[in-house]
Amino acid sequence: MSTSQRDFLSKWMPLLVAVATNGILVAYGYGKLEQRLSPIEAHVLSDTTERAMAFFVTRQEFGQRNDTRDRELADVKTSLREINAKLDRILEARK
């Protein structure tokens, strides 16, 4: 190699190596980032608020269901007591 070629290589080779190394690191990091982001993006697309609302009820709706259930149970208990009282009267009348 001539002296001018050695000078050229000694001047520009570290820059080329640094640029190539940084390019490789950026590509590797982007690949890792893509691997981390693609499952997150799929999760965001599939698990939306509307979909969650189809499976789960809101706190207000849960409270309303509990109140309705409690009222219906109270009505059933009252009806059962009335039926028991009627049956007791029927049994007493037969004796």
DOBA-101807 format. One record per atom (N, C-alpha, C): residue in one letter; x, y, z. Coordinates in Angstrom, 3 decimals, decimal comma, always signed. Example, Ala and Ser with C-alpha at 12.3 -4.5 7.8 and 13.67 -1.06 7.14 Angstrom:
BEGIN
a_+13,190_-5,690_+7,800
a_+12,300_-4,500_+7,800
a_+13,200_-3,300_+7,800
s_+12,850_-2,250_+7,080
s_+13,670_-1,060_+7,140
s_+12,900_+0,030_+7,870
//
This chain:
BEGIN
m_+0,826_-1,176_+0,000
m_+0,000_+0,000_+0,000
m_+0,871_+1,240_+0,000
s_+0,379_+2,211_-0,689
s_+1,144_+3,446_-0,726
s_+0,857_+4,273_+0,518
t_+1,634_+5,261_+0,718
t_+1,489_+6,122_+1,892
t_+0,185_+6,898_+1,850
s_-0,204_+7,334_+0,671
s_-1,471_+8,084_+0,574
s_-2,668_+7,192_+0,892
q_-2,618_+5,921_+0,494
q_-3,708_+4,999_+0,797
q_-3,763_+4,716_+2,293
r_-2,593_+4,528_+2,935
r_-2,559_+4,310_+4,373
r_-3,085_+5,526_+5,119
d_-2,730_+6,681_+4,698
d_-3,229_+7,898_+5,341
d_-4,744_+8,013_+5,186
f_-5,223_+7,697_+3,987
f_-6,672_+7,741_+3,740
f_-7,404_+6,751_+4,645
l_-6,897_+5,497_+4,718
l_-7,522_+4,481_+5,559
l_-7,423_+4,829_+7,034
s_-6,292_+5,319_+7,466
s_-6,136_+5,658_+8,880
s_-7,022_+6,852_+9,258
k_-7,321_+7,703_+8,303
k_-8,173_+8,858_+8,579
k_-9,658_+8,478_+8,580
w_-10,105_+7,675_+7,623
w_-11,527_+7,405_+7,446
w_-12,012_+6,065_+8,013
m_-11,139_+5,112_+8,235
m_-11,566_+3,800_+8,719
m_-12,233_+3,862_+10,100
p_-11,735_+4,592_+11,077
p_-12,438_+4,658_+12,364
p_-13,851_+5,228_+12,236
l_-14,004_+6,202_+11,357
l_-15,329_+6,773_+11,140
l_-16,260_+5,739_+10,510
l_-15,786_+5,002_+9,514
l_-16,600_+3,987_+8,865
l_-16,971_+2,867_+9,844
v_-16,015_+2,453_+10,662
v_-16,286_+1,410_+11,656
v_-17,313_+1,904_+12,670
a_-17,170_+3,137_+13,124
a_-18,113_+3,695_+14,099
a_-19,511_+3,807_+13,504
v_-19,621_+4,269_+12,263
v_-20,925_+4,397_+11,606
v_-21,550_+3,019_+11,413
a_-20,762_+2,047_+10,970
a_-21,286_+0,693_+10,767
a_-21,726_+0,082_+12,098
t_-20,923_+0,256_+13,140
t_-21,278_-0,278_+14,457
t_-22,562_+0,358_+14,980
n_-22,666_+1,651_+14,864
n_-23,882_+2,337_+15,318
n_-25,104_+1,914_+14,507
g_-24,900_+1,725_+13,208
g_-26,007_+1,246_+12,370
g_-26,471_-0,135_+12,791
i_-25,528_-1,006_+13,089
i_-25,875_-2,354_+13,540
i_-26,590_-2,303_+14,888
l_-26,093_-1,477_+15,798
l_-26,734_-1,357_+17,119
l_-28,150_-0,795_+17,014
v_-28,337_+0,177_+16,144
v_-29,671_+0,753_+15,952
v_-30,614_-0,286_+15,360
a_-30,148_-1,042_+14,377
a_-30,981_-2,078_+13,763
a_-31,331_-3,160_+14,782
y_-30,369_-3,560_+15,593
y_-30,611_-4,567_+16,619
y_-31,604_-4,039_+17,659
g_-31,392_-2,828_+18,095
g_-32,314_-2,223_+19,066
g_-33,712_-2,045_+18,501
y_-33,833_-1,677_+17,244
y_-35,150_-1,535_+16,624
y_-35,841_-2,879_+16,539
g_-35,086_-3,930_+16,245
g_-35,664_-5,272_+16,210
g_-36,174_-5,669_+17,581
k_-35,406_-5,389_+18,629
k_-35,851_-5,691_+19,985
k_-37,072_-4,854_+20,343
l_-37,065_-3,594_+19,944
l_-38,207_-2,714_+20,221
l_-39,445_-3,222_+19,505
e_-39,271_-3,664_+18,270
e_-40,401_-4,191_+17,503
e_-40,951_-5,448_+18,157
q_-40,068_-6,280_+18,699
q_-40,514_-7,487_+19,394
q_-41,301_-7,144_+20,650
r_-40,933_-6,069_+21,319
r_-41,646_-5,685_+22,530
r_-42,942_-4,970_+22,216
l_-42,961_-4,186_+21,157
l_-44,139_-3,378_+20,860
l_-45,238_-4,153_+20,151
s_-44,904_-5,140_+19,343
s_-45,946_-5,840_+18,589
s_-46,935_-6,566_+19,498
p_-46,530_-7,253_+20,575
p_-47,553_-7,834_+21,459
p_-48,388_-6,777_+22,168
i_-47,767_-5,660_+22,508
i_-48,510_-4,584_+23,178
i_-49,541_-3,993_+22,230
e_-49,144_-3,773_+20,980
e_-50,086_-3,239_+20,001
e_-51,228_-4,216_+19,744
a_-50,922_-5,500_+19,676
a_-51,978_-6,502_+19,481
a_-52,924_-6,514_+20,672
h_-52,382_-6,369_+21,860
h_-53,215_-6,334_+23,066
h_-54,121_-5,107_+23,059
v_-53,567_-3,975_+22,668
v_-54,360_-2,740_+22,627
v_-55,474_-2,845_+21,596
l_-55,189_-3,463_+20,463
l_-56,205_-3,598_+19,428
l_-57,298_-4,587_+19,816
s_-56,923_-5,666_+20,495
s_-57,919_-6,694_+20,810
s_-58,677_-6,407_+22,099
d_-58,045_-5,797_+23,081
d_-58,691_-5,564_+24,372
d_-59,083_-4,094_+24,499
t_-60,185_-3,762_+23,858
t_-60,662_-2,395_+23,903
t_-61,630_-2,213_+25,067
t_-61,960_-0,983_+25,360
t_-62,899_-0,686_+26,441
t_-64,275_-1,242_+26,119
e_-64,696_-1,135_+24,877
e_-66,010_-1,642_+24,489
e_-66,082_-3,151_+24,683
r_-64,997_-3,830_+24,357
r_-64,979_-5,284_+24,529
r_-64,999_-5,649_+26,013
a_-64,265_-4,901_+26,810
a_-64,261_-5,158_+28,249
a_-65,643_-4,901_+28,843
m_-66,340_-3,883_+28,344
m_-67,676_-3,579_+28,854
m_-68,667_-4,680_+28,492
a_-68,400_-5,414_+27,416
a_-69,276_-6,527_+27,055
a_-69,119_-7,679_+28,036
f_-67,917_-7,846_+28,582
f_-67,670_-8,941_+29,523
f_-67,942_-8,547_+30,966
f_-67,608_-7,328_+31,328
f_-67,705_-6,887_+32,715
f_-68,764_-5,807_+32,843
v_-69,370_-5,743_+34,001
v_-70,394_-4,737_+34,235
v_-69,779_-3,568_+34,998
t_-70,419_-2,428_+34,891
t_-69,941_-1,271_+35,621
t_-70,352_-1,392_+37,082
r_-69,764_-0,585_+37,919
r_-70,072_-0,601_+39,344
r_-71,536_-0,254_+39,587
q_-72,030_+0,713_+38,838
q_-73,428_+1,124_+38,999
q_-74,375_-0,017_+38,610
e_-74,079_-0,671_+37,490
e_-74,923_-1,778_+37,051
e_-74,858_-2,937_+38,044
f_-73,691_-3,193_+38,604
f_-73,542_-4,239_+39,609
f_-74,389_-3,918_+40,841
g_-74,345_-2,667_+41,270
g_-75,162_-2,251_+42,410
g_-76,650_-2,378_+42,120
q_-77,057_-2,000_+40,913
q_-78,467_-2,112_+40,541
q_-78,905_-3,577_+40,519
r_-78,054_-4,441_+40,007
r_-78,399_-5,873_+39,989
r_-78,539_-6,416_+41,409
n_-77,633_-6,010_+42,288
n_-77,726_-6,466_+43,677
n_-79,002_-5,965_+44,338
d_-79,340_-4,704_+44,116
d_-80,571_-4,145_+44,693
d_-81,797_-4,886_+44,167
t_-81,818_-5,144_+42,866
t_-82,944_-5,867_+42,266
t_-83,049_-7,272_+42,844
r_-81,902_-7,935_+42,947
r_-81,904_-9,284_+43,513
r_-82,388_-9,277_+44,967
d_-81,941_-8,297_+45,745
d_-82,370_-8,211_+47,146
d_-83,875_-7,964_+47,245
r_-84,394_-7,108_+46,370
r_-85,840_-6,841_+46,365
r_-86,626_-8,097_+45,992
e_-86,152_-8,802_+44,974
e_-86,837_-10,027_+44,549
e_-86,796_-11,086_+45,643
l_-85,674_-11,207_+46,341
l_-85,588_-12,162_+47,447
l_-86,536_-11,787_+48,579
a_-86,633_-10,504_+48,855
a_-87,571_-10,060_+49,893
a_-89,005_-10,391_+49,484
d_-89,334_-10,188_+48,213
d_-90,680_-10,532_+47,730
d_-90,934_-12,030_+47,841
v_-89,934_-12,836_+47,498
v_-90,083_-14,290_+47,592
v_-90,275_-14,705_+49,057
k_-89,516_-14,097_+49,945
k_-89,660_-14,419_+51,375
k_-91,059_-14,057_+51,878
t_-91,532_-12,894_+51,477
t_-92,873_-12,470_+51,892
t_-93,926_-13,441_+51,347
s_-93,796_-13,805_+50,099
s_-94,752_-14,746_+49,499
s_-94,695_-16,095_+50,204
l_-93,505_-16,542_+50,539
l_-93,358_-17,818_+51,221
l_-94,005_-17,783_+52,609
r_-93,821_-16,677_+53,314
r_-94,464_-16,533_+54,626
r_-95,986_-16,554_+54,501
e_-96,502_-15,881_+53,457
e_-97,959_-15,873_+53,254
e_-98,465_-17,279_+52,942
i_-97,724_-18,003_+52,110
i_-98,122_-19,376_+51,767
i_-98,079_-20,257_+53,009
n_-97,033_-20,111_+53,810
n_-96,944_-20,890_+55,044
n_-98,105_-20,566_+55,988
a_-98,461_-19,291_+56,083
a_-99,584_-18,907_+56,947
a_-100,885_-19,522_+56,439
k_-101,085_-19,524_+55,128
k_-102,292_-20,128_+54,561
k_-102,322_-21,630_+54,834
l_-101,192_-22,287_+54,652
l_-101,121_-23,721_+54,911
l_-101,389_-24,020_+56,390
d_-100,849_-23,178_+57,272
d_-101,116_-23,368_+58,703
d_-102,602_-23,225_+59,007
r_-103,272_-22,242_+58,397
r_-104,708_-22,043_+58,623
r_-105,504_-23,251_+58,087
i_-105,080_-23,761_+56,916
i_-105,767_-24,918_+56,342
i_-105,604_-26,124_+57,261
l_-104,388_-26,333_+57,758
l_-104,139_-27,471_+58,642
l_-104,905_-27,325_+59,958
e_-104,973_-26,109_+60,474
e_-105,712_-25,873_+61,725
e_-107,207_-26,111_+61,510
a_-107,703_-25,733_+60,347
a_-109,145_-25,914_+60,064
a_-109,487_-27,384_+59,922
r_-108,569_-28,219_+59,482
r_-108,822_-29,643_+59,292
r_-108,784_-30,394_+60,608
k_-108,144_-29,846_+61,582
k_-108,057_-30,566_+62,861
k_-109,285_-30,478_+63,625
//
